């Protein structure tokens, strides 16, 4: 069976451009591989297809069969990695904390360990939240 670590190692080589980043990898029974990748400026269908092609060139279907889907994270999916926070600075977030409370506001800073949320766009005060305290964080989609 193909492992998540094998796919992660392949993607580290493929996504060597620092502006690309891995969001999620899932490998389920029957070698069904799902990869979510992104880019600091957003990722296109063509870029996902290119990543798919490069993975296919490295894996050997003659040795072990698999199915592969490469996509961007959906707009309604929670933020999973630090790079997604950085990409969404200036946007509204809905955050549920592990203690059951929730926070809504504008993402103003993002580091490896914490984010800063402003209650209003013009607010000078910001609330610092440790990433380890976040259960889920979603970008608030505004039309």
Secondary structure, DSSP 8 states (H G I E B T S, - for coil): ---HHHHHHHHHHHT-STTEEEEEEEEETTTEEEEEEEETT---HHHHHHHHHHHHHHS-TTTS--EEEEE---TTS---SHHHHHHTTTSEEEEEETTS-EEEEEEEEE-SSEEEEESSTT---EEEEEGGGEEEEEE----
